[in-house]
């Protein structure tokens, strides 16, 4: 969606006020706020590629409950070298 810019007349008595912005991450399942560094993303991939991929933002607790029903995936890539 494209938004058009609104032209405003420059009024010398009007001042622009800068405000801070904060992004709040919310769980897609429960609607609870996710604290910084305490969330997880759940990715669902269908075997039928036409359905695409679904990504959910969830809290740590919700991810643990969902993960308890699944299995661990091995890490990919080379193993780190042993230190002497």
Backbone as CSV, one residue per row, in Angstrom:
resi,resn,N_x,N_y,N_z,CA_x,CA_y,CA_z,C_x,C_y,C_z
1,UNK,0.855,-1.166,0.000,0.000,0.000,0.000,0.902,1.230,0.000
2,UNK,0.577,2.166,-0.819,1.377,3.371,-0.936,0.606,4.534,-0.328
3,UNK,1.261,5.267,0.540,0.625,6.413,1.171,1.147,7.695,0.544
4,UNK,0.262,8.606,0.290,0.653,9.884,-0.293,1.106,10.826,0.815
5,UNK,2.113,11.615,0.511,2.587,12.602,1.474,1.610,13.769,1.522
6,UNK,1.380,14.235,2.703,0.468,15.364,2.875,1.306,16.634,2.985
7,UNK,1.008,17.580,2.144,1.719,18.848,2.176,1.142,19.724,3.283
8,UNK,2.000,20.179,4.166,1.550,21.081,5.231,2.184,22.444,5.025
9,UNK,1.435,23.434,5.328,1.965,24.783,5.206,2.879,25.072,6.385
10,UNK,3.959,25.708,6.112,4.919,26.046,7.167,4.381,27.221,7.969
11,UNK,4.015,26.925,9.206,3.516,27.962,10.108,4.646,28.311,11.060
12,UNK,5.077,29.541,11.105,6.223,29.896,11.960,5.946,29.679,13.452
13,UNK,4.692,29.646,13.864,4.390,29.440,15.285,4.329,27.956,15.645
14,UNK,4.286,27.095,14.647,4.164,25.658,14.876,5.551,25.016,14.933
15,UNK,5.783,24.183,15.972,7.078,23.512,16.116,6.886,22.009,15.949
16,UNK,7.894,21.374,15.390,7.854,19.922,15.275,8.392,19.323,16.555
17,UNK,7.711,18.297,17.042,8.122,17.635,18.273,8.608,16.243,17.913
18,UNK,9.820,15.909,18.336,10.352,14.579,18.094,10.014,13.696,19.282
19,UNK,9.530,12.507,19.002,9.189,11.567,20.059,9.949,10.268,19.834
20,UNK,10.208,9.565,20.908,10.883,8.272,20.819,9.880,7.202,20.404
21,UNK,10.370,6.168,19.745,9.512,5.064,19.341,10.022,3.796,19.983
22,UNK,9.118,2.976,20.447,9.478,1.707,21.056,8.676,0.617,20.355
23,UNK,9.376,-0.432,19.918,8.713,-1.553,19.279,8.453,-2.614,20.329
24,UNK,7.208,-3.016,20.461,6.821,-4.035,21.435,6.489,-5.303,20.669
25,UNK,7.163,-6.407,21.020,6.924,-7.693,20.380,5.883,-8.448,21.187
26,UNK,4.860,-8.953,20.514,3.736,-9.618,21.168,3.602,-11.030,20.610
27,UNK,3.287,-11.996,21.477,3.120,-13.383,21.070,1.930,-13.521,20.140
28,UNK,2.114,-14.310,19.079,1.025,-14.558,18.137,-0.003,-15.531,18.707
29,UNK,0.379,-16.312,19.707,-0.548,-17.290,20.285,-1.387,-16.710,21.414
30,UNK,-0.729,-16.082,22.393,-1.453,-15.621,23.579,-1.677,-14.114,23.626
31,UNK,-0.913,-13.364,22.868,-1.029,-11.913,22.911,-0.213,-11.288,24.030
32,UNK,0.567,-12.098,24.761,1.403,-11.589,25.852,2.626,-10.887,25.278
33,UNK,3.091,-9.854,25.990,4.277,-9.126,25.558,5.518,-9.992,25.755
34,UNK,6.419,-9.969,24.783,7.656,-10.744,24.834,8.784,-9.800,25.227
35,UNK,9.449,-10.096,26.346,10.555,-9.268,26.822,11.749,-9.398,25.883
36,UNK,12.640,-8.407,25.906,13.830,-8.438,25.059,14.663,-9.671,25.357
37,UNK,15.011,-10.430,24.328,15.850,-11.612,24.475,15.142,-12.816,25.059
38,UNK,13.839,-12.755,25.240,13.097,-13.856,25.866,12.081,-14.496,24.940
39,UNK,12.189,-14.288,23.663,11.204,-14.832,22.737,11.800,-15.888,21.828
40,UNK,10.967,-16.470,21.008,11.386,-17.476,20.035,10.519,-17.343,18.795
41,UNK,11.023,-17.870,17.683,10.245,-17.930,16.458,10.006,-19.388,16.116
42,UNK,8.773,-19.731,15.833,8.415,-21.079,15.428,8.141,-21.013,13.927
43,UNK,8.834,-21.870,13.162,8.667,-21.902,11.718,8.005,-23.212,11.328
44,UNK,6.929,-23.126,10.578,6.209,-24.306,10.107,6.395,-24.391,8.599
45,UNK,6.981,-25.516,8.154,7.190,-25.740,6.725,6.335,-26.931,6.308
46,UNK,5.545,-26.744,5.295,4.688,-27.804,4.785,5.446,-28.626,3.750
47,UNK,5.128,-29.915,3.647,5.772,-30.754,2.624,5.297,-30.341,1.236
48,UNK,4.098,-29.796,1.151,3.597,-29.233,-0.099,4.074,-27.782,-0.158
49,UNK,5.063,-27.507,-0.991,5.695,-26.191,-1.028,4.732,-25.075,-1.428
50,UNK,3.618,-25.418,-2.061,2.675,-24.386,-2.496,1.998,-23.702,-1.326
51,UNK,1.966,-24.377,-0.162,1.337,-23.777,1.017,2.238,-22.739,1.673
52,UNK,3.526,-22.760,1.355,4.438,-21.765,1.892,4.919,-22.090,3.293
53,UNK,5.402,-21.080,3.994,5.961,-21.214,5.333,5.236,-20.260,6.269
54,UNK,4.997,-20.714,7.498,4.349,-19.887,8.515,5.355,-19.640,9.634
55,UNK,5.486,-18.387,10.084,6.398,-18.034,11.163,5.584,-17.401,12.291
56,UNK,5.756,-17.917,13.521,5.065,-17.386,14.691,6.072,-16.827,15.679
57,UNK,5.774,-15.689,16.270,6.558,-15.156,17.385,5.880,-15.613,18.664
58,UNK,6.632,-16.292,19.545,6.070,-16.821,20.782,6.995,-16.519,21.951
59,UNK,6.460,-16.652,23.162,7.271,-16.477,24.364,8.097,-17.737,24.611
60,UNK,9.088,-17.646,25.513,9.920,-18.806,25.827,9.083,-19.965,26.362
61,UNK,8.145,-19.670,27.228,7.314,-20.711,27.817,6.474,-21.439,26.777
62,UNK,5.883,-20.680,25.867,5.084,-21.290,24.803,5.952,-22.140,23.883
63,UNK,7.176,-21.689,23.618,8.085,-22.444,22.761,8.498,-23.756,23.429
64,UNK,8.727,-23.725,24.742,9.101,-24.950,25.461,7.969,-25.975,25.412
65,UNK,6.731,-25.517,25.585,5.581,-26.428,25.545,5.449,-27.047,24.157
66,UNK,5.600,-26.232,23.110,5.499,-26.747,21.752,6.680,-27.664,21.431
67,UNK,7.868,-27.308,21.908,9.063,-28.093,21.633,9.075,-29.430,22.348
68,UNK,8.355,-29.548,23.460,8.321,-30.800,24.202,7.641,-31.897,23.388
69,UNK,6.806,-31.515,22.449,6.098,-32.487,21.619,6.899,-32.875,20.382
70,UNK,7.997,-32.185,20.122,8.798,-32.441,18.926,10.103,-33.138,19.255
71,UNK,11.088,-32.968,18.386,12.402,-33.548,18.595,13.456,-32.502,18.277
72,UNK,14.664,-32.699,18.806,15.756,-31.750,18.586,16.354,-31.948,17.202
73,UNK,16.702,-30.842,16.587,17.352,-30.866,15.288,18.842,-30.660,15.518
74,UNK,19.676,-31.507,14.898,21.118,-31.368,15.044,21.580,-30.066,14.398
75,UNK,22.626,-29.477,14.953,23.165,-28.248,14.378,23.843,-28.562,13.067
76,UNK,23.829,-27.604,12.174,24.427,-27.808,10.865,25.808,-27.171,10.818
77,UNK,26.627,-27.626,9.880,27.954,-27.053,9.692,29.031,-27.927,10.303
78,UNK,30.263,-27.444,10.228,31.391,-28.196,10.764,31.424,-28.134,12.274
79,UNK,31.957,-29.195,12.848,32.157,-29.193,14.287,33.336,-28.291,14.610
80,UNK,33.304,-27.590,15.743,34.449,-26.760,16.101,35.672,-27.630,16.393
81,UNK,36.868,-27.097,16.092,38.096,-27.845,16.345,38.309,-28.008,17.849
82,UNK,38.874,-29.147,18.221,39.159,-29.393,19.635,40.299,-28.486,20.083
83,UNK,40.178,-27.942,21.276,41.222,-27.058,21.802,42.231,-27.870,22.585
84,UNK,43.493,-27.488,22.449,44.558,-28.236,23.123,44.704,-27.832,24.579
